[in-house]
Amino acid sequence: MALILLNPHAQGGRAAGHMAAMQNWLNVHAPDSQLAAPAQLSDSLQLLDRLPEGSRVVAVGGDGTLNRWLPTILGRRLTLGLVPMGSGNDCARALGLMGMAWPQALAHALYAPAHAVDTGLARWTDLQGNSHQTSFLSSLTTGFDSAIALRAMNGPPWLRGLPRYLWATLQELVQLQTWPLSVTADGVVLNQGPALFASSLNTPTFGSGLPAVPHARLDDGQLHALVAGVFSRAGACLMLPRLVLGWHLSHPRVQTRAYQTLEIACPRGVPLATDGEYLGAAQVLSVRCQAESLQVVGKRTH
């Protein structure tokens, strides 16, 4: 028996329109499975928390959906299947699931074997001195990338996927700023001073398919830091097409490094987001790789 948990708010509420068809499909192909689509996050977490450890849950939604449910999924040691119905779907891309029709993706999520992948764990302190902890599967961003995530969350509902992210990027370029960031990966200093952003990737892409760190893998036992120094508005605009094409890593002000533990400090606070979900401003941030911490259904990345 598996729980199919649909986020009715995914894809701007369009995911809820598949409920009846999914239930009909399950009645024929997986009659012992349960389909649920709670409107409130707390109700979804209660359903997950009631599952016996090791149960299989199929998430119907996108990266934001997974991000909200991930701590409970990890805590209950649940096996995760995924039916991609989000705006970003970078986790689905990394798992080789993009392009599947939902019946095919649902059958795969229910019956295909699972394998272990890595996740990230971030601990951070906000401007009020409060401590927080959050897990992520695809990405953690600070600075420019997180400001874009906030704009994308509040962007026009008729824009989806990569166009929505590019719209938010262009809007943020108008008010381009940098942050004084101290960034250290496994004891190696990557940045000390103004920077455009410092992000961590567990998947090759973020922002609806942008190839931020093309060599990143979900199951390589490490996370990948991506740091950009100071750019003018014109320089950042010129960097955007390079990012879309995956050519940005050759730029002298952009660097990437695989790591196990990352430390970021910003006295004035830097915008923070995980898996495209804006969290607020962080003064001190510690990120570590949780190797093979999640059993997930998908194609192996190597």
N, C-alpha and C positions, 0 to 999 in steps of 0.2 A: 504494500500500500504506500502511495506517495501523496504528498500534499502539493497541489498546484496552486500557487499563490499569485494572483494577478493584482497588479497595482492599477486601480481604475483611473488614477490621475496621469498615468504614463501617456506619452505622445499627446499631451494637452487634453487628456480625457478620452482620446479616440480608442485606447486599448480596451476600455470597458465595452465597446461595441462588439467585441469578439466573444463575450461571455457565453451567449446562447449557443453559438456554433461550437465553441470549445466543449461545453457540457455535452452536446450531442455526440461529438467525436469521442469523448471519454466514455460515454454510455456504451459505445460499441467496442472500443479498443482497450480501455482500462477501467472497467466498471468498479473496481475496488478503490480507485483513487478519489480523492476529495478535491473539489475546486472551490476556492474562496476568493473573494475580492473585497476585503474590508475597506471602508472609506477612510478610517483613522489608522495612523501608524501604530498606535498603542494596541489596537485590536490585531493587527498583523503580527506584531511581536509576541502577543499572547499565544496566538496559534503556533508560532514557531517554538515558543518556550515549552509548549505542551507535548511536542513530538519527542518520542524516545531518542536517545542519543544514537547517532548513526543513520537516522532515517533519511530518506531522499526527499528534498523539496525542490520543486521546479518554480523558479522565479520568472514571471511574465512581466517584463518591463525593461528598463535600460540601466545605465551606470548609476544614476541617482537612486533607483530602486534598490540595487544591490548594496550601495553604500549604507542606506538606512537599515537594512536587514543584516548586514555582514557581522556586526558584533555578536548578535544572537546566534547566527548560523555557526560562527566559530566556537562560541561558548558551548553550544549543544553538540558540536562535532557532527553537524549535518552534512550530507552529501548534496551538492548543489548542481541542479540542471538549469538551463537558461533557454527561454524563448525570447529572442530579441524583439522588444517593442518599446524602444526608447528614442530619444532625440540624438544621443551620442553613439551608444553601442560600441564603445572601444573595447570593452571586455569581450563582447561577442566576436569582434574582429580578431582579437588575440586567440580566441578559442576556435576559430575557423568556422563559426556559425552564421556569418553574414551571408545573405542570399538565399537562405532556407525559407520556404513558405512555413507558416506557423504549424500546420499539421506535421510536416517533416521534422521541424525543430522540436515539437512536443514529443513525438515518438522517440527521437534521439535522446532527449533529456530524460525520458522515463526509463529507457531500456539499454542505452549504450553504457559501457563501462566507464568508471571514473578514474582519475589519476590525481596525484597531489600537485598543487601549485603553491606558489609563495603569496604572501600578503604583506602589507606594510602596517606598522603600528606607530602612530604619532602621539607624543605627549607634548602638550604646549601650555603656556601661561598667557592669559589675556592681559589687557591693559589695566584691569582691576586687580590683578594678582591671583585670579582664580585658575586652578589647574583643570585641564581637560585631557581626555584620551579618546582617540578615534582610530579605527582600522580603515584600510583602503585596499582595493583590489587593482585598480588601474593607475591612478596618479594622485600625487600630492603637489600642489602648486602654491607658491608664495609670490607676492608682488604683482607684476603686470598680468600674468596668467590668471591669478585669482580675481583681480579686478574685472577681467573679461568674463570669468565665470559668473560673477554677480550680475553683470549687464546681460549676459545671455539668459540667466534665470528670469530676468524681468523684461526680456525683449518681446517683440511682437509675436503673438501666438500663431500667426500664419507662417512664420519662418521656422524651419526645422533643420536639424542636422548641421552639416558644414556651413550652409549659407547663414544660419543663425549665429554660429560662432564667428564667422568672418564679419558679419554686421557688428557684433559686439566688439570685435577687435578694432575695426575702423572707428567706432565711437570712442573707444578708450585712447586711441592714438591722438585724438584731438586734445586730450588733457594728459598727455604723456608725462610720467613722473618716474623717478627712481627712489630706491630705499637704501639706507645705510645697512648693508648686510654683512655679517660675519658668518661665513659658511665653511665648515670643516667636515670632511668625509674620511672616516677611519683615521683621524688624526692628521690628515693632510689638508692644509689651508687651500681652499679653492677661491675664496673671495674675501677681501677685507676692505670695505668701502662701498661707494654707491654702486647699485646694480639694478638692472631692469627686472630680473626675476631669478629665483632659485627654485627649481622644481625637481620632483622625483618621479620616475616612470618605472612601472612594473610591466606595462604593456608597450608595444612599439609605438602606438599612437595615442593621442588625446585630442579633445576638442572636435569630436566627430570625424576622426580619420586623419588628422594631421600627423605626419610621421616624425614625431619629436625625437625619439631615440629608436631608429629602425632596427637596431640590433638587440633591443631589450626582449626578454622572454619571461613568460609567467612562471616557468619552472626551471630557471637557471640558478636559483639559490642566492640571488642578489638583487638589489635595486640599483637604479641608475640616476645619478644626479645630473641635472642639466642647468647650467648657470650662464646667464647673459649679463655682460657688464653694461657700461653706459652707452646708450645710443641716442642720437638726435632724433627728432621726429622724422626727418627725411631718411635717416639711416634705418630706423625701425620700419618705415614704409617699404624700403628696398629689401629688408630682411623677410618681409611677409611672403612674397612669392618663393623665396628660397626655402622657407619653412614648408610651404605647401608641396614643394617638389622634393623635400628631404635633403636639400643642399646646404642647410644652415650650419652643420657641424664643422665645415671647413673654414668658417669665419673666425678670425683671430680673437674676437671678443666673446665667442661662444665655446664652452667646454663641457665635456661630459665625462663622468667617472663612475664606474661600478663601485658599490659600497655595501657594507653591512650596517654601519651606524653613521648617521648624518646629524650634525648640530648646526642650527641656524639661530642667530641672535639679531634683534633689531630693536634698539632702545625705544623708538617712537611707535613701534608696532607695524607689522606688515600684514596685508590681506592674506588670508589662508583659505584654501579650498581643498577638498578631497573628492576625487571622482566627479569633479564638476559641481560639487555642492559647496556653496560658500559658508564658511564657519565663523568668520569674524577676523579680528586683528590679533596677531600673536607677537609677544615680545621675545620669548624664548621657546624654541622648538627642538625636539629630539625625535628622530625617525630611525627605526630599525627594521631590518628585514626579518620576517617570520617565515623561514624556509619550510616548504612542504606542510603548511599549516591548514590547507583547505583541500578537501576532496571535491573535484569538479568534473562534470561531464563535458567533454569537448575533445577535439583533435589535439594530439600531442604537438607541442610547438617545435620539437626537434627529436 
